[in-house]
Amino acid sequence: MLENNFAYSGLMKYFEEISGIPRASYHEEKIADYLCEFARARGLECYRDAANNVLINSPATAGRENEPALLLQGHTDMVCEKNEGVVHDFDNDGLKLYEEDGWIRARGTTLGADDGVAVAVMLYVLDGGVSSHAAIQCLFTASEEVGLDGAKSFDYSKIFARRMINMDGADETLILAGCAGGMRSEVSFDVKSEEMSAKYVARITVRGLYGGHSGEDIDKGRANANILMGRVLYSLSKSLELGLIEIHGGTKDNAIPRECVAVVAVEDFNALKALTDELSVSMRDGLCADDAGFELCTECVAENVSAIALDKELATRIVMIMHTVKNGIFEMNHDVRGLVEWSRNLGIVKCDKDGAELVFSSRSSFESRIDASAEELDDLAHAFGATTRHYNRYPGWSYAPVSKIREDYVRAFETLFGYKPAITTIHAGLECGFISEAVPDMDIICSGPLTLDLHSPDERLNKASFERFFTVIKAILE
């Protein structure tokens, strides 16, 4: 019989403790202080770098000194979001945890189970939660949520283990065995604007789309609001003289945008409204069920006013890029059924009198595909008189046909629960990409307890799953 109650109480002790420590991205000083003091109090070797990454080493227990070491890894920072009206200072306040129907939550805020669960597991292991083990290295990385920055900057010469479990997964019944790399790209224009007399100023809105993560959800067939707006403006421009005042769509480059708003000057509002109503009907055809809430709305916001619009020729170039750029899935993986290999997402459009830029996120596990996406955007930008900037590039983590640590996890899980966990790869970035690049012979898997609605105040951690996940880690170590 498993020692579930004992294991769970130890895990929750540490999860509760770290939940009382503010740990927003780029502000991990307090949690790093806590980790270093934890190690000092137990006589464990500890290293901390300028980025607030922390490495704690635990020597092998008696009789296991000659066995291969294991690296446990997770990130200390959390996404800080709160519900409207909630008073919470993420720089100074701890989280308020509670349990409801078997789920751990935080009142009105994100829970930080992503990736506080990894921190809690490592602390419990280091504090004697596993009685017998080979040498263990625990790497607590910083600023994962804002570009994998901690993993990017760490000195991996300090890592001697060649087996690794990243604990940033969200389902203990699922082993991740590979991930995509990626890059951000910004296409920008020199803005020219002109003052014009507008008989009508209209706001055109694409809204009601489902959205989602631009990697994990790109295969769901959900529409991109920025791409749809490009189609709308292109179609309207063939029949009407429009003055483009602004376009704003999407807020994050790694999210499929749910809404895009364009403000235009037009002589005949009724004609504009009739055309957009027709487009609304035709565009609904082909949308997936998730996008059933789609709306294309047009409203008059001003009459007979002076407005500052983008230069007509510039507006045409912006609309043409939005209308013609390739977006979504480019290629599926040839070896793993159902896995997206190469994709691109137009996540943000910001165009007005102060600036004009389009921000893309490209993903693939092959560096050559990322290069090809950059070159294609360079060529497209050049053709339309824009410039490009590529940044925040991160490597992928290739699937290994043979993996001892993967076999160990499968064996432990099946012994404990009577069935095998699933194995897959993910079309999104993980810290495993930087670590596998820095330590090419590292044998890596990723998993973690069941966590839902990450990055939102609805985030919740399944209590029983947290317990089960630890028992698997414990079985592998012992």
Helices and strands as residue ranges (DSSP letters): H 4-19, H 29-41, E 45-48, E 54-58, E 70-75, E 97-100, E 103-106, H 113-124, I 125-129, E 136-141, H 149-153, G 156-158, E 163-166, E 174-179, E 181-189, E 193-207, E 212-213, G 218-220, H 225-237, E 243-249, E 255-256, E 260-266, H 269-284, G 289-291, E 295-310, H 312-324, E 328-332, E 340-352, E 355-364, H 367-383, E 387-394, H 404-417, E 422-426, H 431-438, E 443-446, E 451-452, E 460-462, H 463-477
